[in-house]
Amino acid sequence: MRRWIAASAVMLVVPMVAGFGTTAGAQGAPVDPIDALKRRLVENRGVKMSMVRTVTEEQKDKDYVWTKAVAEFGKGKIVAVDMTHDSDRIKRVDPVRQIIFEGRQYIQNDYLPDGKSWFLNEDDEVRPELDAGWIKLADPAMLKAVLATTKVKRPAGVYDGTRTTLYQGTMTVGQLSKASQGFPFGLVVMLTEKEAKAKMSWRLWLGEDQLVRRAWGSWSQPFSKNGGVPVSFVVDARLTGWGAETDIAAPSADDVIDPSHWSMPETSVPLNPAAE
């Protein structure tokens, strides 16, 4: 059975690097972006994300993929994600929905048999994530690595009710992979020299509280997939409601099909955007 890799979708925050703005914390001490993120990664709190991914492939119309997600935090990380995906190119009756916990991925789409609402994929490599293309949103180590490549910093617009500062730069797949093992491809793999040198342009909008409110990324496919046909991607994600109460629960066992008795069609669930 194929591996089902959680798609995800998007934003981030960063570490203490010279030049980053600060905000007064509870004790009056400055708060850098990484501190701000860590303070939010507590039980039963989360954040909402909406993202548009544009896929451009030679001799084909552009495909737009919309993702909406709620992430739940705990123990300093994301512990659950509830997300839906819809696409221009793949025609569905309803959007694909996924509820993801560590090691478990519940999938709901048009291909399920009557009487069941969810398919369960159990795999030790499944992780709940929010990512904007190749960038994890709630991984302090990756956020630190990304912001360390900042080339431009300037005042920007208002998102989620807070005025933001825009950071932007470029980094390679190799740099991202070193920052977070097994990412951006979803699995622990050995990168070829060409893959490791592939670049992503990124932009992050941080609010006055140093939390990411918008994330943008652009890159081209570094793989030889699709017979070498050039494929490029652009993602644009918004984060809202940092710290909102969340309670993501697994579906009822009665609504979940036994995976040993049925296999889901391979085209039914979107892959990690970075791996497509």
Helices and strands as residue ranges (DSSP letters): E 23-24, E 30-31, H 33-40, E 45-57, E 63-74, E 77-87, E 96-101, E 104-108, E 118-122, E 131-132, E 135-136, H 140-147, E 150-159, E 162-172, H 173-179, H 193-197, E 199-206, E 212-220, G 226-228, E 231-245, G 253-255, E 256-257, G 259-261, G 273-275
